[in-house]
Amino acid sequence: MGTIKQGILGGFSGKVGTVIGGSWKGISYMRSQAQNIKNPRTEAQMEQRSKFALTLAFLKPITSYVRTGFKTYANKQTAFNAAMSYTVKNAITGEYPDYALDFSLALVSRGSLMSAENAAAAASSGKITFSWNDNSGVGDALATDLAMPLVFNKDKGEAVFNTAAATRADGTAEVNTPADWVGDKVELYLGFISADGKTVANSVSLGEETAA
């Protein structure tokens, strides 16, 4: 039973019918009572959970990266949730229960800044070397834009990255990989962010390599 604290026009605390009242930091609120879910494991729910599990396994190790990479989409949601939403909608392939994450369709950064041009990457001696053309002056690309290389280890579910590895004008950057990654399959991505951090580029997928 609900209790009215400030007269008939005041807020109330407790349950009245299907409405629950309370207060948070001095602000009165009302919310509807949660509906009982008779079948919490419907096929549609299981499909969504499967997609979320694949997406989370990919994004969780790169949480701090996507906070920068999807920062321009963190308006009515967090940058991480924006990345989750994009990946679920655009990078999950197959039919339930055989869903798979298509790494070539995933973005680890997203925005309107000019992306990398003719980017490539190669593994050797405990590092991944990224390279690209300096396309400064094309669109909004500037020589001072910062390169954001990322290496995702599919075998271990781990990642190494740098959100300020070099400038666009440098044309190259290196990311060191752990010694126990040798022989593992890794997915490679390259994004850019403006020097003032206000604009971000769509990342470019550079495919799979074997860590050396």
C-alpha positions as semicolon CSV with decimal commas, in nm:
position;residue;x (nm);y (nm);z (nm)
1;M;0,000;0,000;0,000
2;G;0,129;0,346;-0,088
3;T;0,177;0,628;0,164
4;I;0,114;0,996;0,076
5;K;0,376;1,209;0,254
6;Q;0,276;1,565;0,160
7;G;-0,100;1,561;0,124
8;I;-0,310;1,471;-0,174
9;L;-0,096;1,678;-0,414
10;G;0,234;1,542;-0,289
11;G;0,439;1,245;-0,400
12;F;0,381;0,902;-0,258
13;S;0,589;0,605;-0,157
14;G;0,501;0,243;-0,223
15;K;0,259;0,062;-0,453
16;V;-0,084;0,180;-0,564
17;G;-0,241;-0,062;-0,808
18;T;0,011;-0,111;-1,088
19;V;0,201;0,212;-1,006
20;I;0,500;0,236;-0,775
21;G;0,600;0,570;-0,619
22;G;0,921;0,681;-0,456
23;S;1,183;0,954;-0,450
24;W;1,543;0,992;-0,565
25;K;1,761;1,279;-0,445
26;G;1,450;1,461;-0,325
27;I;1,267;1,417;-0,656
28;S;0,938;1,228;-0,651
29;Y;0,879;0,976;-0,926
30;M;0,625;0,718;-1,039
31;R;0,685;0,408;-1,248
32;S;0,471;0,122;-1,366
33;Q;0,513;-0,216;-1,207
34;A;0,727;-0,454;-1,410
35;Q;0,532;-0,711;-1,603
36;N;0,589;-1,075;-1,526
37;I;0,761;-1,244;-1,819
38;K;0,607;-1,586;-1,861
39;N;0,861;-1,702;-2,120
40;P;1,195;-1,522;-2,082
41;R;1,359;-1,755;-2,336
42;T;1,161;-1,697;-2,652
43;E;1,340;-1,757;-2,981
44;A;1,361;-1,383;-3,052
45;Q;1,515;-1,320;-2,710
46;M;1,765;-1,601;-2,755
47;E;1,864;-1,467;-3,096
48;Q;1,926;-1,121;-2,951
49;R;2,123;-1,260;-2,658
50;S;2,340;-1,461;-2,896
51;K;2,416;-1,149;-3,102
52;F;2,492;-0,952;-2,787
53;A;2,727;-1,222;-2,658
54;L;2,932;-1,218;-2,980
55;T;2,942;-0,840;-2,984
56;L;3,039;-0,809;-2,618
57;A;3,324;-1,059;-2,659
58;F;3,465;-0,834;-2,930
59;L;3,405;-0,492;-2,774
60;K;3,478;-0,553;-2,406
61;P;3,857;-0,589;-2,453
62;I;3,861;-0,260;-2,648
63;T;3,626;-0,063;-2,423
64;S;3,860;0,234;-2,374
65;Y;3,927;0,246;-2,748
66;V;3,560;0,258;-2,850
67;R;3,496;0,526;-2,589
68;T;3,718;0,742;-2,808
69;G;3,621;0,585;-3,139
70;F;3,245;0,629;-3,089
71;K;3,258;0,946;-2,877
72;T;3,069;1,153;-3,135
73;Y;2,774;0,912;-3,101
74;A;2,763;0,938;-2,721
75;N;2,466;1,175;-2,706
76;K;2,161;0,984;-2,583
77;Q;2,368;0,674;-2,509
78;T;2,721;0,585;-2,408
79;A;2,992;0,546;-2,671
80;F;3,017;0,177;-2,580
81;N;2,643;0,125;-2,629
82;A;2,665;0,305;-2,963
83;A;2,938;0,063;-3,069
84;M;2,729;-0,231;-2,944
85;S;2,429;-0,116;-3,144
86;Y;2,629;-0,065;-3,463
87;T;2,799;-0,403;-3,439
88;V;2,479;-0,596;-3,368
89;K;2,303;-0,432;-3,663
90;N;2,585;-0,441;-3,916
91;A;2,851;-0,702;-3,836
92;I;2,663;-1,014;-3,722
93;T;2,608;-1,267;-3,998
94;G;2,446;-1,610;-4,031
95;E;2,128;-1,759;-3,892
96;Y;2,050;-1,845;-3,530
97;P;2,203;-2,039;-3,361
98;D;2,500;-2,017;-3,599
99;Y;2,570;-1,645;-3,578
100;A;2,922;-1,516;-3,643
101;L;3,094;-1,179;-3,619
102;D;3,220;-1,056;-3,956
103;F;3,526;-0,857;-3,850
104;S;3,550;-0,689;-4,190
105;L;3,210;-0,526;-4,134
106;A;3,281;-0,406;-3,781
107;L;3,382;-0,050;-3,696
108;V;3,595;0,030;-3,392
109;S;3,570;0,403;-3,461
110;R;3,298;0,593;-3,641
111;G;3,262;0,950;-3,758
112;S;3,279;1,203;-4,040
113;L;3,656;1,264;-4,046
114;M;3,839;1,145;-4,361
115;S;3,942;0,781;-4,320
116;A;4,282;0,625;-4,388
117;E;4,386;0,594;-4,751
118;N;4,557;0,281;-4,890
119;A;4,615;0,148;-4,539
120;A;4,802;-0,179;-4,485
121;A;4,958;-0,371;-4,197
122;A;5,215;-0,645;-4,151
123;A;5,328;-0,855;-3,855
124;S;5,694;-0,916;-3,767
125;S;5,911;-0,969;-3,459
126;G;5,658;-0,889;-3,188
127;K;5,493;-0,593;-3,354
128;I;5,239;-0,488;-3,616
129;T;5,350;-0,215;-3,854
130;F;5,067;-0,003;-3,996
131;S;5,111;0,217;-4,303
132;W;4,891;0,456;-4,501
133;N;4,907;0,738;-4,754
134;D;4,924;1,090;-4,620
135;N;4,598;1,225;-4,762
136;S;4,617;1,552;-4,572
137;G;4,417;1,822;-4,747
138;V;4,164;1,578;-4,890
139;G;3,826;1,670;-4,743
140;D;3,878;1,752;-4,377
141;A;4,194;1,543;-4,337
142;L;4,477;1,727;-4,162
143;A;4,842;1,637;-4,123
144;T;4,798;1,661;-3,746
145;D;4,520;1,400;-3,725
146;L;4,618;1,116;-3,491
147;A;4,635;0,753;-3,604
148;M;4,446;0,496;-3,394
149;P;4,578;0,144;-3,478
150;L;4,415;-0,156;-3,309
151;V;4,508;-0,525;-3,300
152;F;4,242;-0,771;-3,183
153;N;4,349;-1,126;-3,095
154;K;4,065;-1,356;-3,202
155;D;4,221;-1,661;-3,038
156;K;4,264;-1,505;-2,694
157;G;3,992;-1,237;-2,694
158;E;4,251;-0,969;-2,613
159;A;4,360;-0,648;-2,782
160;V;4,640;-0,393;-2,797
161;F;4,595;-0,047;-2,943
162;N;4,700;0,316;-2,936
163;T;4,468;0,614;-2,984
164;A;4,755;0,852;-3,059
165;A;5,022;0,639;-3,226
166;A;5,138;0,887;-3,493
167;T;5,011;1,170;-3,709
168;R;4,845;1,132;-4,047
169;A;5,152;1,295;-4,202
170;D;5,381;1,028;-4,053
171;G;5,231;0,758;-4,273
172;T;5,331;0,475;-4,041
173;A;5,293;0,351;-3,684
174;E;5,383;0,043;-3,482
175;V;5,197;-0,150;-3,215
176;N;5,386;-0,402;-3,003
177;T;5,220;-0,739;-2,946
178;P;5,265;-0,970;-2,643
179;A;5,516;-1,253;-2,671
180;D;5,249;-1,517;-2,609
181;W;5,055;-1,399;-2,915
182;V;5,299;-1,556;-3,160
183;G;5,102;-1,776;-3,400
184;D;4,764;-1,632;-3,300
185;K;4,519;-1,490;-3,552
186;V;4,467;-1,115;-3,515
187;E;4,230;-0,868;-3,679
188;L;4,369;-0,525;-3,764
189;Y;4,199;-0,186;-3,775
190;L;4,310;0,172;-3,832
191;G;4,115;0,483;-3,736
192;F;4,192;0,853;-3,707
193;I;4,093;1,130;-3,469
194;S;4,151;1,503;-3,505
195;A;4,420;1,656;-3,285
196;D;4,155;1,845;-3,085
197;G;3,958;1,522;-3,034
198;K;3,638;1,663;-3,182
199;T;3,607;1,454;-3,498
200;V;3,668;1,085;-3,559
201;A;3,703;0,879;-3,878
202;N;3,542;0,549;-3,966
203;S;3,796;0,278;-3,897
204;V;3,935;0,072;-4,182
205;S;3,954;-0,307;-4,151
206;L;4,293;-0,434;-4,266
207;G;4,204;-0,799;-4,242
208;E;4,361;-1,089;-4,059
209;E;4,728;-1,150;-3,984
210;T;4,920;-1,408;-3,786
211;A;5,109;-1,251;-3,495
212;A;5,483;-1,309;-3,522
